[in-house]
Amino acid sequence: MPNTNPTQPDPYTSILTMPLEELQKRVIQALVLWKQIVALFPGTVVLTAEERNSNAGRLRVNEEDALLTILEVADAFPEYFTSLADRDSGVDPAKFETELQRDRLARANILAPLADAFATQPVGIDDTVLHLRELASKPIREAYAIAKSLASTNKALSSLLAPALDFFRALGKAAAASRKAHADQKKPT
């Protein structure tokens, strides 16, 4: 529903202002599209942050050309590279499979623009979720401080606030236990 009043900003131009029903509709549509994207690429690999940081798959500028040159050498002198037959994750246990390695590099090159698009042109949904939660949680936490101070003298308020009190008490206890465990580890034995 576009804005018909030119003096008022169009609430549909930002997810921060569009009606909740419209936002919900768009999220449902995006989830359907996301499932379609995921279905287009079966067999993707998901690495942990540690695996990603230590992965040797990050190639430097012109490194792929050097790797392809090495494969040419291996093709020209295959007898010198048979010791790699069980290290190439291929299917032939007696041969270093150079074509398989070329295929893997080609697949990576085909997928790279898509990976770059996801990495360098983020939609910003995750950051928007954090932003919205920050905007909401700061004043709500201040309201909690006020409500908590009133809870000791107002039974109705205390009863209504009980789930929040329980939640934050549990967080405090867990944090204290974690600090104690950490301090105990530092004590000399």
C-alpha positions in Angstrom: 0.0 0.0 0.0 2.0 3.0 -1.2 1.9 6.4 0.6 -0.6 8.8 -1.0 0.3 11.8 1.2 3.5 13.4 -0.2 4.0 15.4 3.0 4.3 12.3 5.2 7.2 9.9 4.8 6.3 6.5 3.3 6.4 3.9 6.1 7.0 1.2 3.5 10.5 2.5 2.7 12.0 1.0 5.8 11.5 -2.2 7.8 11.9 0.0 10.8 8.6 1.8 10.0 6.5 -0.5 7.8 3.4 -2.0 9.3 4.0 -5.2 11.2 1.6 -7.2 9.0 3.6 -6.1 5.9 6.9 -7.0 7.6 5.6 -10.4 8.6 4.4 -11.0 5.0 7.8 -10.1 3.6 9.6 -12.3 6.1 7.5 -15.2 5.0 8.2 -14.5 1.4 11.9 -14.2 2.1 12.0 -17.5 3.9 10.3 -19.2 1.0 12.9 -17.7 -1.4 15.7 -18.6 1.0 14.6 -22.3 1.0 14.6 -22.1 -2.8 18.2 -20.8 -2.7 19.3 -23.5 -0.3 17.7 -26.1 -2.5 19.6 -24.9 -5.5 22.9 -25.8 -3.8 22.7 -29.3 -2.2 25.8 -30.6 -0.6 27.2 -27.3 0.6 29.8 -27.4 3.4 29.4 -25.5 6.6 32.6 -24.8 8.5 33.0 -23.8 12.1 34.6 -20.4 12.8 37.8 -22.2 13.7 37.8 -24.4 10.6 37.1 -21.3 8.5 40.0 -19.4 10.1 42.5 -22.2 9.6 41.3 -23.3 6.1 43.9 -23.5 3.3 41.3 -22.7 0.7 42.0 -18.9 0.8 44.1 -18.5 -2.3 46.4 -15.5 -2.9 46.3 -13.4 -6.1 47.6 -15.6 -9.0 48.0 -18.7 -6.7 45.4 -20.7 -8.7 47.5 -20.3 -11.8 50.5 -21.7 -9.9 48.4 -24.6 -8.7 47.2 -25.3 -12.2 50.9 -25.3 -13.3 51.7 -27.9 -10.7 48.8 -30.0 -12.0 50.3 -29.8 -15.5 53.6 -31.0 -14.1 51.8 -33.9 -12.3 50.1 -34.8 -15.6 53.4 -34.8 -17.4 55.2 -36.9 -14.8 52.5 -38.9 -13.0 54.9 -41.5 -11.7 56.3 -38.9 -9.3 53.0 -38.2 -7.7 51.5 -41.6 -7.0 52.2 -41.1 -3.3 49.4 -38.5 -3.3 46.8 -41.0 -4.6 45.3 -41.5 -1.1 45.5 -37.8 -0.2 43.4 -36.3 -3.0 40.1 -37.5 -1.7 39.4 -39.0 -5.1 38.1 -42.4 -6.2 41.2 -44.0 -7.7 43.5 -45.3 -5.0 46.4 -45.7 -7.3 46.5 -42.3 -9.0 46.8 -38.6 -8.1 43.6 -37.3 -9.7 44.6 -34.1 -11.3 41.3 -33.7 -13.3 39.4 -33.9 -10.0 41.5 -31.1 -8.5 40.9 -29.0 -11.6 37.1 -29.7 -11.3 37.2 -28.6 -7.7 39.0 -25.3 -8.5 36.5 -24.7 -11.4 33.5 -25.3 -9.0 35.0 -22.9 -6.5 35.4 -20.3 -9.2 31.8 -20.7 -10.3 30.5 -20.4 -6.7 32.8 -17.6 -5.7 30.7 -14.7 -7.1 27.7 -16.0 -5.1 29.8 -16.3 -2.0 31.2 -12.9 -2.5 27.7 -11.4 -3.0 26.6 -13.0 0.3 29.7 -11.8 2.1 30.1 -8.3 0.6 26.5 -7.3 0.0 24.8 -8.3 3.2 21.1 -7.7 3.4 21.6 -6.5 7.0 18.8 -8.5 8.5 21.0 -9.9 11.3 22.3 -6.4 12.2 18.8 -4.9 12.0 17.6 -7.6 14.5 20.4 -6.6 16.8 19.7 -2.9 16.3 16.0 -3.3 17.0 16.7 -5.4 20.1 19.2 -2.8 21.3 16.7 0.0 20.8 14.1 -1.9 22.8 16.2 -3.5 25.5 18.0 -0.4 26.7 14.8 1.4 28.0 13.2 -1.9 29.0 16.2 -2.7 31.2 15.9 0.8 32.8 12.2 0.0 33.3 13.2 -3.3 35.0 15.5 -1.4 37.4 12.5 0.8 38.4 10.1 -2.2 38.6 12.6 -4.2 40.7 13.0 -1.4 43.2 9.3 -1.2 43.6 8.8 -5.0 43.8 9.8 -5.2 47.4 7.0 -2.9 48.5 4.3 -3.8 45.9 3.0 -7.4 46.0 0.9 -7.1 42.8 3.8 -5.6 40.9 6.2 -8.2 42.3 3.9 -11.0 41.3 3.6 -9.7 37.8 7.4 -9.1 37.5 8.3 -12.6 38.9 9.2 -14.2 35.6 11.7 -11.3 34.8 13.1 -11.4 38.4 13.6 -15.1 38.1 15.3 -14.8 34.7 17.7 -12.1 35.8 18.5 -13.8 39.2 19.4 -17.0 37.3 21.7 -15.0 35.0 23.4 -13.5 38.0 23.8 -16.8 39.7 25.3 -18.3 36.5 27.7 -15.4 36.1 28.8 -15.7 39.7 29.4 -19.4 39.3 31.4 -18.9 36.2 33.5 -16.2 37.9 34.1 -18.5 40.8 35.0 -21.5 38.6 37.4 -19.2 36.7 39.0 -17.9 39.9 39.3 -21.5 41.2 41.2 -22.5 38.1 43.7 -19.7 38.6 44.4 -20.7 42.3 47.7 -22.5 42.7 47.4 -26.2 43.6 
